[in-house]
Each structure stands twice: as structure tokens, then as C-alpha cells.
Amino acid sequence: PPILVMALRSLVRSRSREPSEWEYIPEGFGRMETDQAIKGWNVPAVRSSQRSRWTAFSRKLAAVGPLGFAFDSEQDTYKNLPCHNIVMSYAYVLGLCALESSKISMLDWGGGLGHYSLLNKALYPQITVDYYCKDVELLAAEGRALNPDAQYSTDEACLDRTYDLVNASTSLQYAKDWVATLRGLAHATGRYLFVTQLPVVSSAKSFVFVQRPYQYGYNTEYLAWCLNREEFLDAAKAAGLQLVREFMVGFQPVIKNAPEQNEYQGFLFRPVPAVGNMKDP
């Protein structure tokens, strides 16, 4: 099973001098001030790695097999269960939007090159999605070249308007002030906000970890939050959101020295209706 494989890899690394891919950082985001290896996402290696896999991702989407693969995977497998959970959960969310309108505006927060725009077409070719993507400069520039039908931004001005769907997949946890970012996403949400691939714990307080994704061709390291579930839901409620449904991802990376081991989950929200707009039951 994948969780045992990850545990075995962690054990092997602990007996060698190689740093763990995932590791608890007690000092939090202050680590960025002292560790030059933490370069974040705006680096050429991330751009070139994602660009090199864009065509393969498009080809996989065009096939009729299971959608159990990641956009940045070099493997030919179509049966990765967490990846399948991610795609099918998103398909449910996009389907909810489609029930209300066949034309949808979408903000993909931290959307990289715009892989979800391709996924939209593969899942629901009959739906028109006005797709906006926000990410770092290098990825946005590459996305514009590969995906000219999409619109890209690199700052938070994209939050000044509202969208039918705001998608934050594997992105909220990288915000140093995740509470403020969540408020901004809530402000831009017209109908649904989908926060997914979020590492959460149930007992420990929220903490920071580092990921070292060298094996995927990303010549960088980056910090991220592992959020306490109740703390996250309380912040969402304070931002004016109500929970619609939770989703299981099935990814559970072992974080070395963490106060509690995590699991990745998804959360679908919609704005709390204004008092004057609430319907009688």
C-alpha cells in the first residue's frame, strides 16, 4: 500500500544523510529567513518540469481510462486512487455549478499552467468555463504560451471580482497568512469555493512543514501549513462561508517529527446568504 511505501522511504532516509522529503518546521515560516534552499514555487525548474508534462497530461485526458493520474506525474498509470478521488470530487463540484448554468466563471487559485482548464473540457465538454488562473510569474507566463484561451494573473487583483467557482487545489496551505488568503477567496466566491488537497490534522494545532520535491524535478523546497481541521473550519465560518460537503483525498504523506500525522482532504463551501436573501424552509 502507498502509505507503507512512504513509511519505508522515510525509514530509509532516516538512516541515511538524505533529508526527509516532508519534515516538521517548529519555527514556522520564519525558516525562510535562514534557509536558502527554500525558494518557493517561482523557480525555472518548476516551470520546465510542468511544461514537459503538459502534453502527456492532455493525452491522458483524451483517453477513456480512469482519471487516476496527476498532472505532474511521469508515470503512465491511470489507477492512482488519491488522484482519482481528486478528479471525481472536482467533477462533482463542477457538476453542481453546471446545474445552475451552462456557462461558468472560474478562478483557479494557484492553478499552475492551467491544468484545470483542460480538465474542465474533458469532464464536461458541453459547459463553457470562463477560466482565470492566478499563480507566480514564471508559471503564469508559461501558461499563457501553452494555454492562450485562459486568462492569467500574478497578483491579488483577481480577487476584486466574483466567480461562480473559486478552486484552491493544493494551494491555500502555501500562503503564509492563510487566514487572510481564505478571506480573499471567500470575498471572490459567488457560488462555490472548493478548497482541496489540503493537509489537515484533528488534534494538534496547525503547524508548518517543508517539502523537498527534488525527485519530481522541482529544484526547490517550500513551506506549507498543515491545518487543524476545526481551526480551518472556524476561519471559513468567520469569512462568511458555510460548509456544503467534505471530501477524502486519500493522500497521507509522512511528515518527519510532526506533532500529528496528516491526511489530505477537500472542503466545499458556499457563501452564507444575506439575511434578506434567505429563503423560508
C-alpha positions as CSV (number, residue, x, y, z in Angstrom):
1,P,0.0,0.0,0.0
2,P,1.2,3.6,-0.7
3,I,1.2,4.6,2.9
4,L,3.6,1.7,3.7
5,V,5.8,2.6,0.8
6,M,6.1,6.2,2.1
7,A,6.8,5.0,5.6
8,L,9.6,2.7,4.3
9,R,11.1,5.5,2.3
10,S,11.0,7.7,5.4
11,L,12.8,5.0,7.4
12,V,15.5,4.6,4.7
13,R,16.0,8.4,4.7
14,S,16.2,8.5,8.5
15,R,19.1,6.0,8.4
16,S,21.0,8.0,5.7
17,R,22.1,11.5,5.4
18,E,19.5,12.4,2.9
19,P,16.9,14.9,4.3
20,S,13.3,13.7,4.5
21,E,11.0,14.9,1.7
22,W,8.5,16.0,4.3
23,E,9.6,17.5,7.6
24,Y,8.1,19.4,10.5
25,I,9.5,23.0,10.9
26,P,9.0,24.2,14.5
27,E,9.9,27.8,13.8
28,G,7.2,28.1,11.0
29,F,7.6,30.5,8.1
30,G,10.5,32.2,9.9
31,R,12.6,29.4,8.4
32,M,12.6,31.2,5.1
33,E,14.9,33.8,6.6
34,T,17.6,31.3,7.4
35,D,17.3,28.5,4.8
36,Q,18.4,29.4,1.3
37,A,17.1,26.1,-0.1
38,I,13.6,27.3,0.4
39,K,13.0,29.1,-2.8
40,G,9.2,28.5,-3.2
41,W,7.4,27.9,-6.5
42,N,8.6,30.8,-8.7
43,V,11.8,29.0,-10.0
44,P,12.7,27.8,-13.5
45,A,12.8,24.1,-12.5
46,V,9.2,24.1,-11.6
47,R,8.2,25.8,-14.8
48,S,10.2,23.5,-17.0
49,S,9.1,20.4,-15.2
50,Q,5.4,21.3,-15.6
51,R,5.9,22.3,-19.2
52,S,7.5,19.0,-20.0
53,R,4.4,17.1,-18.8
54,W,1.7,19.3,-20.3
55,T,1.4,17.3,-23.5
56,A,1.3,13.9,-21.6
57,F,-1.4,15.2,-19.3
58,S,-3.5,16.4,-22.4
59,R,-3.1,12.9,-24.0
60,K,-4.2,11.1,-20.8
61,L,-7.3,13.3,-20.6
62,A,-8.2,12.4,-24.2
63,A,-8.2,8.6,-23.4
64,V,-11.2,6.7,-22.0
65,G,-9.5,5.2,-19.0
66,P,-9.9,6.2,-15.3
67,L,-8.8,9.7,-14.5
68,G,-6.5,8.5,-11.8
69,F,-3.3,10.4,-12.6
70,A,-1.7,13.7,-11.5
71,F,-0.9,16.5,-13.9
72,D,2.8,16.4,-12.9
73,S,3.3,12.7,-13.0
74,E,5.6,11.0,-15.4
75,Q,4.0,7.6,-14.8
76,D,1.6,6.1,-17.3
77,T,-0.7,4.7,-14.6
78,Y,-4.4,5.7,-14.7
79,K,-5.2,4.0,-11.4
80,N,-3.8,6.2,-8.7
81,L,-6.7,6.2,-6.1
82,P,-5.9,9.6,-4.5
83,C,-5.7,11.2,-7.9
84,H,-8.9,9.6,-9.0
85,N,-10.6,10.9,-5.8
86,I,-9.3,14.4,-6.5
87,V,-10.7,14.4,-10.1
88,M,-14.0,12.8,-9.2
89,S,-14.6,15.2,-6.3
90,Y,-13.9,18.2,-8.5
91,A,-16.2,16.7,-11.2
92,Y,-19.0,16.7,-8.5
93,V,-18.3,20.3,-7.7
94,L,-18.2,21.4,-11.3
95,G,-21.4,19.5,-11.9
96,L,-23.2,21.4,-9.1
97,C,-22.2,24.6,-10.9
98,A,-23.5,23.3,-14.2
99,L,-26.9,22.6,-12.7
100,E,-27.4,26.3,-12.3
101,S,-25.8,27.5,-15.6
102,S,-24.1,26.0,-18.6
103,K,-21.7,29.0,-18.6
104,I,-19.4,29.3,-15.5
105,S,-16.8,31.8,-14.4
106,M,-13.9,30.2,-12.5
107,L,-10.9,31.4,-10.6
108,D,-8.2,28.7,-10.2
109,W,-6.1,30.0,-7.3
110,G,-2.6,28.6,-7.5
111,G,-3.6,26.8,-10.8
112,G,-0.1,26.5,-12.2
113,L,-0.1,26.3,-16.0
114,G,-3.9,25.9,-16.0
115,H,-4.4,22.2,-15.9
116,Y,-7.9,22.5,-14.6
117,S,-9.0,24.3,-17.8
118,L,-8.1,21.1,-19.7
119,L,-9.8,19.0,-17.0
120,N,-13.0,21.1,-17.4
121,K,-13.2,20.3,-21.1
122,A,-12.6,16.6,-20.5
123,L,-15.2,16.3,-17.8
124,Y,-18.0,18.5,-19.2
125,P,-17.3,19.4,-22.9
126,Q,-20.8,20.9,-23.1
127,I,-20.1,23.5,-20.4
128,T,-18.4,26.9,-21.2
129,V,-16.0,27.8,-18.5
130,D,-14.6,31.4,-18.4
131,Y,-11.3,30.3,-16.8
132,Y,-9.0,32.6,-14.8
133,C,-5.8,31.3,-13.2
134,K,-3.7,33.0,-10.5
135,D,-0.1,31.9,-9.9
136,V,3.5,33.0,-9.7
137,E,5.1,34.9,-12.6
138,L,7.0,32.1,-14.2
139,L,4.1,29.7,-14.3
140,A,1.7,32.3,-15.4
141,A,4.0,33.3,-18.3
142,E,4.3,29.6,-19.4
143,G,0.6,29.1,-19.1
144,R,-0.2,32.0,-21.4
145,A,2.1,30.4,-24.0
146,L,0.6,26.9,-23.7
147,N,-3.0,27.8,-23.0
148,P,-3.9,31.0,-24.8
149,D,-7.6,30.6,-24.2
150,A,-7.2,31.0,-20.5
151,Q,-6.5,34.3,-18.6
152,Y,-3.7,34.5,-16.1
153,S,-2.8,36.9,-13.3
154,T,0.0,37.1,-10.8
155,D,-1.4,39.4,-8.1
156,E,-4.5,39.6,-6.0
157,A,-6.3,42.0,-8.2
158,C,-8.2,38.9,-9.5
159,L,-10.0,38.8,-6.1
160,D,-11.7,42.2,-6.8
161,R,-14.5,40.5,-8.7
162,T,-16.6,37.4,-8.1
163,Y,-16.7,34.0,-9.8
164,D,-19.2,31.2,-9.9
165,L,-16.5,28.8,-8.7
166,V,-13.2,29.5,-6.9
167,N,-10.9,26.5,-6.9
168,A,-8.0,26.3,-4.5
169,S,-6.4,22.9,-5.1
170,T,-3.0,22.3,-3.3
171,S,-2.6,26.0,-2.8
172,L,-4.1,27.5,0.3
173,Q,-1.5,25.8,2.6
174,Y,1.4,27.6,0.9
175,A,0.1,31.1,2.0
176,K,2.0,32.4,4.9
177,D,-1.2,34.2,6.1
178,W,-3.6,31.5,5.1
179,V,-6.5,33.1,7.1
180,A,-6.2,36.4,5.1
181,T,-6.0,34.4,1.8
182,L,-9.1,32.4,2.8
183,R,-10.9,35.7,3.4
184,G,-9.9,36.9,0.0
185,L,-11.1,33.7,-1.7
186,A,-14.4,33.9,0.1
187,H,-14.8,37.5,-1.0
188,A,-14.4,36.4,-4.6
189,T,-16.8,33.5,-4.3
190,G,-20.1,34.0,-6.0
191,R,-21.5,30.4,-5.6
192,Y,-18.9,27.9,-4.6
193,L,-15.4,27.7,-3.1
194,F,-13.6,24.4,-3.3
195,V,-10.5,24.0,-1.1
196,T,-9.0,20.7,-1.8
197,Q,-5.8,18.7,-1.4
198,L,-5.4,20.4,2.0
199,P,-3.3,18.7,4.7
200,V,-5.2,18.6,8.0
201,V,-4.9,17.2,11.5
202,S,-7.6,16.7,14.1
203,S,-5.9,17.1,17.4
204,A,-2.6,19.1,17.1
205,K,-2.5,22.8,16.5
206,S,-1.8,24.0,12.9
207,F,1.9,23.7,12.1
208,V,4.4,24.3,9.3
209,F,6.3,21.7,7.4
210,V,8.8,21.7,4.5
211,Q,8.6,19.7,1.3
212,R,11.7,18.8,-0.7
213,P,10.3,17.7,-4.1
214,Y,13.6,17.0,-5.8
215,Q,12.5,13.6,-7.0
216,Y,9.8,15.2,-9.2
217,G,12.3,17.5,-10.9
218,Y,11.5,20.6,-8.8
219,N,14.8,22.0,-7.8
220,T,13.4,23.9,-4.8
221,E,11.9,23.5,-1.3
222,Y,8.8,25.2,0.0
223,L,7.0,25.6,3.3
224,A,3.3,24.8,3.9
225,W,0.7,24.7,6.6
226,C,-0.8,21.6,8.0
227,L,-4.1,23.0,9.4
228,N,-6.1,21.9,12.3
229,R,-9.5,21.0,10.9
230,E,-11.6,22.9,13.4
231,E,-9.3,25.9,13.2
232,F,-9.7,25.9,9.4
233,L,-13.5,25.5,9.5
234,D,-13.8,28.3,12.1
235,A,-11.8,30.6,9.9
236,A,-14.1,29.7,6.9
237,K,-17.2,30.4,9.0
238,A,-15.7,33.8,10.1
239,A,-15.1,34.6,6.4
240,G,-18.8,34.2,5.7
241,L,-18.7,30.6,4.3
242,Q,-20.9,27.6,5.1
243,L,-19.7,24.1,4.6
244,V,-21.6,22.1,1.9
245,R,-19.6,18.8,1.9
246,E,-16.2,17.3,2.8
247,F,-14.2,15.0,0.6
248,M,-11.5,12.4,1.2
249,V,-8.4,12.5,-0.9
250,G,-6.5,9.5,0.5
251,F,-3.0,11.1,0.4
252,Q,-1.2,10.8,3.7
253,P,2.5,11.8,3.4
254,V,4.5,11.1,6.5
255,I,5.9,14.3,7.9
256,K,9.1,13.7,9.9
257,N,8.8,14.8,13.6
258,A,5.3,16.2,13.1
259,P,3.2,16.5,16.2
260,E,0.4,14.6,14.4
261,Q,0.3,12.9,11.0
262,N,-2.0,14.4,8.5
263,E,-4.4,13.5,5.8
264,Y,-5.3,15.5,2.7
265,Q,-9.0,16.5,2.4
266,G,-11.3,18.6,0.4
267,F,-13.9,21.1,1.6
268,L,-16.7,22.6,-0.5
269,F,-18.2,25.9,0.7
270,R,-20.7,28.4,-0.4
271,P,-21.3,32.0,0.9
272,V,-23.7,32.4,3.8
273,P,-26.8,34.1,2.3
274,A,-27.5,37.6,3.4
275,V,-30.3,37.8,5.9
276,G,-32.6,39.5,3.5
277,N,-32.0,36.8,0.8
278,M,-32.6,33.8,3.0
279,K,-35.5,31.6,1.8
280,D,-38.0,30.1,4.2
281,P,-37.6,26.4,4.7
